[in-house]
Structures are given as C-alpha cells and as structure tokens.
Amino acid sequence: MADVLVIGRSSFLARSFIDTYGADGVRHVAWADVARPETFDGIGCVVNFAIDPRYMREAYDPALDCDRRLAEAIGQAQREGRMPANAHVVMLSTRKVYGPADGAALDEARVPAPQDAYGRNKLETEGLLRDRFGPHLTILRLSNIFGYEDLPGRRTFLGLLLRSLREEGVIRYDVSPFTEKDFLPVEQFAAALAKVVRARPGGLLNLGSGVALEVGWLAMWIIEGYGRGSLSISSPDIRDAFTMTVDDFVTRFGPIASREDIRAACLAIGRRLRVE
C-alpha cells in the first residue's frame, strides 16, 4: 500500500522526485484527485508540487492556495479515519520568503521580509500550515532548482535559456554574469527530498546547494556541454544575488551538492540538448 502521496502529475520536480524515491510506496496523483476522499487512504506523508500560477503573482487569495486547500482535504480524511492523525506534510516553499539577501547568506533564523507576491503568499501559507499540522510539518525553503527543461511551453529560467541556445546559438542574460546565486541540480534536490520524506523531521529547513555560483558559469558550462554557442550580456547590473545557508540540512542528512555537482549537471544538460 502507498504511504507517500505526491500531488502534481505535470510537475517536472515531482517526476524527478519519484524517479529517485522509487514508484513503490508512492501514490502520484493530479491536483483534481485531491477532491476524491479515497486519494488519501492509508497515506502517511504528503508532498504537494501543484501550484496555481496566479498564486505566484497576485495578492494572497485562499482560493488560489493549493496547500491550504490540501490541508483542508487532509483534515477531512483524518476525521474520516482514512489517514492517521500524525500523518506528515512536506511543504515546498521558497527562498523568496526571506526577501533580499543584501549580501548575507540566507539562514533559517533570518526574519522574513518578502518583497514580491510569491514570497508573501508562501509566508502566509507557511503560517497556516504550521497552525494546522504543528510538529507533523516540514517546510523546505528552496533555492533555484534546475534541470533539463527544454520542454514546450516551459518558461522557467532554464527552459528559456535552453530554447535560446538551441534555436539561436546564444544564451542571453539581462544581469551581470558575476551575479552570485544558489543553484541546485534537480537530481540532488530529488535525493535530498527523498531523505526528508523518509525521515519526516518536522520544522524549517533551507534546501539549496549553499554554493555562491556566478551565473555566468551556469551558462558557460551548458555551452561547453552543448559544444557551441555564446553568452550575450545586455546589462552589467547585479540583481537578486543570494546564497542559502544549508548547515542545518547537512547536519541532519549529509552533503547536498557541490560546485562540481552543479558543473556536471550543466555539462549533462548541454550534451542532452545537443542530441535531442
């Protein structure tokens, strides 16, 4: 019987997690299945990857908060005896809850000061889920997760980057290549999340690489793997630089990702783009 419920059929991150965790013991459903009571039968841990795009750009609205609506469905399932009272929830949040890094590494003790709708909405949801699940909730504030995202309609940073490289032979940046950001390959993200799902520790943890990587290297390593191409810079401005402190995660679960892991992931993405 499945013990872990993963929500988000179309989610790139969800599929990567299941590939790593293993399909045995996982029930992978679409967001629409949350409305079906039997979806929660026998489930001991829930991870939600589904998100309403409007939640990322509009003011907080309970109707757009998938995690809040999921919490209500879990409560109903628990009242009906479909799920144990101590079932665990892993919430995927964002480093944007912290707000601007201002030159300091983002750590879990930092007072949140989100500056955009997505950060403010995730902070609101974190509070709601803490009140509902208490010690049976683990919140993961994520850095920039990346992988091979050359998919139709995929408008993520990497998706646009790969499309531009394939179609035009150029990667274009509108920020300085010396801007430092925290990037985490999807493979290492999935492995780290699998550890959390198995352990169900509770509390708040940052999940990133902890590596302050100049974004120019990300592009150049992908170009190196691809075998050709160039990097075009339209602005010298350094914007939204950030690095996350991941000491708490590493202390509990071990290393997450190194600079060399990031380079290897970029090279593999470039090579895959070349042959597909």
N, C-alpha and C positions, 0 to 999 in steps of 0.2 A: 504494500500500500504506500502511496506517495505521502511523504512527510513534509516536503517543501513545495509551496505554491509560488510559482513565478508568473507574474502578470505582465503582458506585453508581447503579443505574438509578432509584431513587426519591429520590435526593438533590436537594433544592432548589438547593444550591450547585453540584452537578455540572452540572445542566441550564443554570444561568446561565453557568457557565464555557464550556460547549460552544457556547452561543448567541454568546458573544463570540469565542472562539477560531476557531470555524468547524468544521463537522462533517467537512469534508475532512481526511483525515490523522488522524482520531480514531476509535478503536475504543471504543465505550461499552458496557460490559457490567454485568451484575448480579454481586453477590458470589458467587453459586453458580458462575459461569463461571470463577472462579479455579481451580477443581478441574480444568478442561479444559486440557490442555497446549497445544492449538492457540490458545488465547486469547492467548498471548504471542509468537506467531510474528511476527518482524520488528519487534518493539516496541523503541523506543529510549528511551522515557520513560514512567514510570508515576505516576499520581496517584490515590490512594485516598480516596474520600469515604465508604466504608462503615464503619459502626461498630456494635458490639453495645451496646445500651442498658445492659446490665449492667456493661460496662467503665467507664461513666461514674459508677457509684455504688458498686461493690463493690471489695474488695481485689484487687490485681493477680492475674490468672489467665491463663497463656499461652493457654488455650483460648478466652478472650474477646478476645484481642488480634488484631484483623484485620490490622494492619500487620505483626505478627510472622509470622503465617501466610502473608501475602502474600510476605514476604521469603523464606520457605522455598520457595514456589512459583516465585519468580523465580530462586532458586538452581538449582532443578531444571531450569528452562527454559534457563538459561545452560549448564549441564552437558550438556544435550542439543543445544546449538547452535541453539536456537530464538531466543535473544536474544543480542546482543553482550555481551561481558564488561564493557564500560564503559557499559551501559545506566544511565540516571539515574532516581532515585526522588525525588519531591517528597512529603514528609510534611507533612500538615496537623496541627499541634499547637495548643496553646492558651496564652494568657497566664496561665492558672491554674497553669502550671508555676512561675511566679515566686513565687506566694503573694501575701500582702497588699502593696499598694503603699506603705502608710504615708506617704502624702503626696509620694512621689518618683515621677517618671516611670520606667516600666519599660524598661530597656535591656538589650541582649543580654549585657552584661558582668556583670549582676546575678547573684549566687549564688542558684540556685533554692531555694525553701523552700515547696513546695506544701502547702496546708492541707486539701485535700479529695481524695477518691479519684480523681477525674478528673485533677487536676493531678499526683498521684503516679504514676498509671498512664501518663500521657503522657510524664513524665520517664523512666520505666523504658523505655518503647518507644523514645524518642529515643536512649538509650544503646545499646540492642540494634541499632538500625538504623545508628548510627554505626560500631559494630564491624563490621557486615556490609558496608556499602557505602562507607565512608570518604569520599573526595572526590566520589563519584558520588551523594551525598545532599544535598538541600537541605531544611532544616527551616524551616517557616514557623509562627511562633507568632502566632496570630490573636487579634484583639480581638473585639468584638461585631459580627458581620456581620448586617445586617438587610435585609429587602426585603418585598415584598408576600406575606405568608404567611397570608392568610385562607383556609386550606385545612382540610378535615375532618380532625380528629384531630391537627392541628398544635399542639403545646403549648409552643412557643417563646415567649419574651417578646413578640415582635411578634404572633405568632399569637393569643395570649390577649388582647393589647391591642386588636387589630382586631375580634375577635369581640365583646368587651365594648362597643366603640364602636358596632358595627353593631346589636347586639341591645338594648342598654340606653341608648345615647347617652352613655355615661360611660366614661372611662379611669380606672382605679383604680391608685394607687401605694401601696405599703406602705413607701416610703422618701421622704426629703425630695426635692422637685423640684430642690433645689440640689446634689444629688449629682452629681459630675462623673464621666463615663465616656467611654471611647473607642468611638465607633460608626463603622462603615464600611459604606456602602451596598453592596449586593451587586453592583451594576454596576461600581463601582470595584474591588471585590475581584476580580471576574472579569477585568477588564482587567489588574490587577496580576499575577494568577496567570498569565495568558497570556504576559506578559513573562518571567516566571520559567521557564515551560515551554520557551519558545523559547531562552532564554539558558543554562539549566541551570548556574547559577553554583556550586553547592555551598555548604556552610556553613549558618549560622543567621541568619535574618532575622526581625525583627518585621514583621507586616503588620497595620496599623490605619490610622486616619486621622491619628493624632497630635494630634487636637483634643480638648481637655478640654471636653466639652459637658455642661452641666447637663441632667439627664434630663427636666426639665420642658419644655424647648424641644422635645424629640423629640415629646412628646405634643401640645403646642400647635400645632406645625407640621402634624401629621397632622390634628388637628381643623380647622385652617384650611383644609386641602385638602378635607376632608370637607364643610365648610360648616356644621357644627353640632356640638354636643356639649360636654362639660365634663370637667374634671380633678378627681378626688377624691383627697385625701391622707389616709391613715389613720395615718401615723406621721411625726414630724419627724426621725427618725433618718437620719443619713448613713452608709450601709453599702456596703462593697465599691467605694469610689471608686477609679478608676485611669485613667491615661493611658499610652500607649505612646510610646516614642521610636522614630521611623521614619527617622532620619537615614541609616542605612546603606542602607536600601532606596532612599530618594530619591536618594542619591548615585549609585547604580548605574543606576536605572531612571527617575528623574524623579518628579514630584509624584504623590501617590496620591489624596487627597481633601481638600477644604477645608470649612470651616463652611458655606459657601454650597452646596456639593455635597450636604451632608447635608440642609440645609433643602429643596433642590429635590427630593431623593429622598422626603422626608417628605410634601411637598405632593403629589407624584405618587401616592404610596400612598393618601393621603386621597381624592384625586379618583377613583382607580380603585375604592376601596371604595364610593364614592357611586353609581357607575353599574353596578356588577356585582351 
